[in-house]
Amino acid sequence: MIATLDIQVTKTGKSKLPEIDFNNLPFGKYFTDHMLEVDYADGEWKQVTIKPFQNLSLSPALAAIHYGQSIFEGIKAYKDREGNPFIFRPFDNYKRFNVSAERMMMPAVPEDIFIEGMRRLIEIDKDWIPMKTDYSLYIRPFMFSTDEVIGVKASDSYKFMILLSPTGPYYSAPMKIYVEEKYTRAARGGIGFAKAAGNYGSSMMATAVAKKQGYDQVLWTDAFEHKYVQEIGTMNVFFVIGDKVLTPDLEAGTILEGVTRDSAIAVLREEGYTVEETSINIDDVVRAYEAGELKEVFGTGTAATISMIRELRYEDYTMKFDTDSWKVAPTVKRVLTDIREGRKADTRGWMFKI
Ligand SMILES: *Cc1c(COP(=O)(O)O)cnc(C)c1O
């Protein structure tokens, strides 16, 4: 690890930590005392700074606001049982961040700025990492274009930042999901594989319509036939059919390649399950349900890790599940928690010590 990254650090005179109620931590609402900020201009990254969390002053002509060159990541830091802080798989998020950057015509962020910058920021605010099961420090790296010109073109200047937010146990009750057939999240050739801000703005209408009808989220389907399932909100999706675990493959570039998805696949294979990345037709899912072969449906993502789905609605057909009797989703959740809390060996180097 490059520990020589030059960071200009200005610490706050007064920590906000005593004001935070750690028993009440809504997701993404409270931020730690410091943030990381670095600008890109004239073809290079400038001085990296860590400074007190504060507002930005930006031109109303800021390119990102008008044309949406804006990407982000979501990562978590934890403390193990001895109180040692670590980050879960940050290099995987780093790689994905630059995949998103490339697709959006934004500059790559160097590894030392992303990883070492994050490590130093967390080191400074480490007292903000809760030390309780299921609590964590959510890490939000992001980058946006900063040219002050109203003209449609890739910006010449950018800002990369990292914020930290302590978060409580993200208990997600088993969800009701609506299979989307009208709206589209991503099509071949689009930006579905990028964690780009516009993907989320464009998804809100479908989610709002589904919520009005009593559903928590939509399961996106392909843009052409609305038959092949993609993912749910900010989660990848898994189906247990017969003795196999299926998840949509990434070939069409329409699905976000989740780090939790990858972790779940690795854990399941190690536990002896057959996992297939394949195209999944919703009609086959319905047929499996009718034949009594569809055992479990669940989502994976950094925020909740695993979310069970208790109801799946496709057209006029409702599939219901008794999640209490499930085996596969709880196994993934348990093994990932055991690795994070040191009860199970971290054989893959997923835990990056701070
Ligand atoms: C972030 C995200 C996921 C989950 O990715 P993780 O790396 O597991 O957190 C899945 N789908 C979408 C659309 C996302 O934005």
PDBQT file of the ligand as one rigid body, heavy atoms in Angstrom, charges set to zero:
ROOT
HETATM    1  C1  LIG A 401     -25.019  -0.603  -5.573  1.00  0.00    +0.000 C 
HETATM    2  C2  LIG A 401     -25.984  -1.392  -6.354  1.00  0.00    +0.000 A 
HETATM    3  C3  LIG A 401     -26.123  -2.793  -6.227  1.00  0.00    +0.000 A 
HETATM    4  C4  LIG A 401     -25.413  -3.591  -5.176  1.00  0.00    +0.000 C 
HETATM    5  O1  LIG A 401     -24.037  -3.502  -5.262  1.00  0.00    +0.000 OA
HETATM    6  P1  LIG A 401     -23.151  -3.846  -3.974  1.00  0.00    +0.000 P 
HETATM    7  O2  LIG A 401     -21.754  -3.662  -4.460  1.00  0.00    +0.000 OA
HETATM    8  O3  LIG A 401     -23.449  -5.233  -3.593  1.00  0.00    +0.000 OA
HETATM    9  O4  LIG A 401     -23.544  -2.877  -2.919  1.00  0.00    +0.000 OA
HETATM   10  C5  LIG A 401     -26.982  -3.454  -7.080  1.00  0.00    +0.000 A 
HETATM   11  N1  LIG A 401     -27.705  -2.792  -7.991  1.00  0.00    +0.000 NA
HETATM   12  C6  LIG A 401     -27.619  -1.464  -8.137  1.00  0.00    +0.000 A 
HETATM   13  C7  LIG A 401     -28.434  -0.793  -9.178  1.00  0.00    +0.000 C 
HETATM   14  C8  LIG A 401     -26.769  -0.718  -7.316  1.00  0.00    +0.000 A 
HETATM   15  O5  LIG A 401     -26.710   0.604  -7.433  1.00  0.00    +0.000 OA
ENDROOT
TORSDOF 0
